Amino acid sequence: MNWKDLSVLITGGTGSFGKKFIEVMLRDYHPRRLVVFSRDELKQHEMLTGGFDDRCMRYFLGDIRDKDRMRRALSRVDIVVHAAALKQVPACEYNPIEAIKTNVDGAQNIIEASLDAGVAKVMALSTDKAVNPINLYGATKLCMEKLIVQSNAYTQRGGTIFSCTRYGNVVGSRGSVVPVFLEQRKNGKITVTDEWMTRFWLTLEQGVRFVIRCIELMEGGEVFVPKLPSMKVIDLAKVIAPSCEVDLIGIRPGEKVHETLISADEARRVVEFKEMYVIEPAYSWWRAGDYLKDGKPLPDGFAYTSDRNDQWLSILELQRMIGI
């Protein structure tokens, strides 16, 4: 792909992922046009005055719940990166209809507007919480994945194609546990829900690079999963605040002890590579790309979970990731 010839739009462009994506795009890829689509005019203003003012950039105010606004924003756009979402688990539990309107109905609007506008590729960001979900946030992201993947059935050969990336916790992103621990350590006490809890971890930069690579590879219908290291949350707390007391407060509603990136049922359709897994769709329209020929199938019974991972973060590696 020659990014210099492409017009790229990112929903949720003022969020943690969005800002890092735009930073990397401007620094390394130089697209012809780069569109920030979000509903927060203050954050857009802060980005514009904070250095994100390249001549290729455009700022569109709008909500993915508004299909007409999405259609207008996608005029002459080649690539869509869908990063907008309501993602705070407790907030989604308390406001379920709002979560569905944004995470599910919003995804449908992006699909229909992209098809109408003739967008070439749509890459949507998902989460490990979409696998065997127990909270509403995870359930809405599972629905989003299903909508995105199956939307390839609506496109003609050479038309819009849709795929997903699915990964774990992003270190330092807005709403992640790292900023919470950094704030709590000022008071001398860190709260952890369960001493055995594990999570997959990656940095914003790693997440952005992975998404860009998958856009370049996608044939339409894949769910791309990176290979990520795990770490216990309590070990993370001890690294961030080694001198603080740790208070175990118990699992919160909608929270898992361990997360899953690939379920055993999905593993039958997975192709493994050195740095990632690709979940192939189980539909008649699927046409596997040439890049998949270099992968290998997974063994029976395989599941990719944060507690049974063969990669674990060391204390030094984690300190490098969070910059302490």
N, C-alpha and C positions, 0 to 999 in steps of 0.2 A: 504493500500500500504506500502511496505517496501522499502523506498527510498534508503536504503543502498545497495540494489541489483541492482539499476537502473542507467543507463547512461542518463544524461539530457543535452540537448543542448538548448541554448537561443539565438535567433537572436536579433541583437541590444544589445548585451551583455555588451557593454561599455557605454550605455546610463544610464540615471538616474534610471529607473526601473531595467535595467539589473544588475547594480552594487548592488543595494539593494537586488534583488532576489538572487544573488550569495552570498552576505553576509549572508542572512538568511539561505540559503541552507548549507553553510559551518558551520554555528554556530549550527543549530538545526536539520538538516536532514542527512547530511553526505552521499551524493550519491556516488556510486562507481566511477562515472566519471562525470565531469561537464565541458561542452564545451562552451566557449565564441565564438560566430560567429559574426563578424562585419567587416566593411571595413576600419576602421581607425587604422593603425598600431601604431600611436603615443599613442592613448588612450589605446590600448592593452598593450603597453610597460609601460605606467604610472600605469595601474592596476597591472601588474606583479611586478613592483618594489615598488608599494605602499602597498603591503601586501597580494594581491590576488595570492598567489603562492603555495597554497596547492597542495600536490602530486596528488590529484584527478583531478586537473584542466588541461585543454587543451585550447590553443588559436588558432582559425582558422581564417585566413584572407580570406575574401570573401564577395561578394555582393549577396543578395537574387535575384537580377536580373539574376544571372548566374546559370542556372539550373544544369549544370555539376558539378560546385563547391558545390552546395547544396547536390547533390547525394553523392559526396565524403565525405562531412562533416557528413552526416547522417548514415554512415556505423556504425552498432552496437549501434545505439542510440535508447533508449526506449521511451523517453518523449521529445517533442519539445514544447518550449514556444516561440511563435512568437511575439516579441516586436519591431522589426525593422519597421520603417516607416519614411516617410517625413511628419511632423506634424505641421509645422508652417503655419498657414492659409494664411498670405499674400504671403509667398514664393510659396505655392502651387497654389495660384491664378495666380501668375506671371509666373510660370513654370509648366503649367498643364500637359504637356506630361511627364515630369520627375516624377511628383507625381503619375501618372497612372502607369508608368513603375515600380516604387518601390512598391506602396501600393496595386495595383491590379495584375499586371503581376508577381511581386515578391511573392504574396500570392499563385498564381497558381503554381509557381515553387516549393514552399514549399509543397504544396499538392501533386504534382506529384512525387517529390523526396521522400516524406514520404511514399507514397504508394509503390513505387519501393523498398524502403529500409526496409519495414516491420516495421516501427515505430508503437508503440502501441497506443500512445495518442498524439494529437496535440491540444494545447490550444492557441488561438490567442487573442490578446488584441485589443479591440475596444473602442469606445468613444461615449459619449452622442451626439456628433456632427453627428453621423451616422443616427440619428433618424430625419426624415423629413429634410434632409440636404439642406442648402442654400449656402454652399460653396463647393469648389472642394475637399478639404480635407475630409469633411463629406461624400461627395458622393463616394470617393474612399474607405473609411472605410465601407460604406454600401455595396459596391460591394464585399469587402473583406469578410464581414460577410456572404453574400449570397454564395460566393464561398466555404467558410469553411463549412457552415452548409450542403449545398447540396452535398459536397464531400463524405458524409457518404453513399450516394447512390452507390458509386463506390467500396465500401469495402465489403469483404466477412464477414460472421459471424466469430467473433474472430480476424478480421483484424484491420487495422488502424481506429481509430475513431477521429472525429474532433469536437471541440466546441469553443465557444467564451466567453470572459468576456467583459462586457461593463460598464464603469463607468465614473465619471466626472473629474473635475480638480484636479490634484495632487499638493498639496501645496509644493512649493519649487523645483519642478522638472525643468529641463532645459527648458527654454522658457516660463515658467509659469509667471503669473503676479506678484507673490511675489518678486522674485529677481529684477524685473523691479521697483517696488515700493521702495524697499530697496535702489536701486541706485538713484532713483529720489529724495528721501528725503534729500540727500546730498545737493541738490540745492534749497530746500525749497518749491518745487512745485510738486504735484502729478497729473498726467493726468488720468482721468476716462472718458470713452466714453459715459456712460448714467447713470444718478443718480438712475434709477430703476433697473438696470441690476442685475440679480441674477445668481449664479452658485452653482452646487454641489461641495463639497470639501471632500477630504480624504488625508491622508498622504501616503508617499511611503511605509512605513511599512504596513499600512492597505491594500494597493493595492496588495502588494506581498503576504500577508497572505491570502487574498481573492482568488487570483489566485491559490495558492497551494491547498487551500481547494476545489476549484472547480475541479481541476485536479483529486483529490481523488474521487469526487462524479460523474464525468461525465460519461454518457452512450453513448455520441456521438450525436450531433445535437442541444444541448441546447445553449441558450445565457443566461449567468448568470449575474444578475444585483444586486449589493449590495444596501442596504438601507443606504442613505447618508444624512447628514445635508446640508442645504442651508445657504447662506449668501449673502447679497448685496455686490457688489464689492466696492461700495463707503464706506460701513462700514469697509470692509477689509482695504481700504486705510487709514481710520481714525485710525484704530488700529495700523497699521504699522508706520504711520507718523502723530500723533495727532496734531502736531504744524505746519504742512505744509498747504499751500494753495492748494485747490483742483480745478483743471481746467477741466471743462466738454468740451470735444473736439468733441463729436458726434460719432455715430455708424460708425464703419469702414466697408468697403465692405466685405461681407461674414460673418458678425457677427450678432448673435441673442441677443435680450434683455434677454430672458430666454431660458434655455436649457431643453431638454426632454430626459429622460432615457427610458421610455416606452410610446409608443403612444397608443391612445384609440383603434386603430385597432389591435395592438399587444396584448392588455390586455385580449382579449378573449381566448388567448392561454397561459396565465400566471398562474403559481402556486406560491402562496405566502408563505414564511416562516418568522420566527421571524427576521432574519437578512438579507434576500435577496429575490429576485424574480427569477424565472426560466421561461424563454420563451421557450416553447416547439415548435419544428418544425411541420409544417403542411404537412407532407409527409407520404406516405404509409410505408416507411421503418422504421419509428420511433417506437422504442420499449422503453417505459418509464421505468425508473429504480425504484426499490423498494423505494428509498428515497423520491420519489415524492408523495407517498401515504400519507405522513404526512403533505403535504401542503394543501392550500385551494385556490379556484378560486377567482378571483377579481370581484367586482361588475360591472355591465354594465356602460359604460361611463368613467371608470377609466382611468386616464393618470397620469404618474409620471413626474411632471415638477418641476423645481427649484423654481418657484414662488408660487406654491400651495402645497408645502411640509409641512408635519406636524412635521418635525425636523429642528430646526434652531440653528446655532452655536451662543453661547454666546461669549462675548468679552474674557472672561477668557479661554474658550475652544479653541478659535482661537489662543490666545497667547501661549497656550500650544502646539498647533499643529505646529506653526512656530518658537517656541523657543525664544520668546521675553517676 
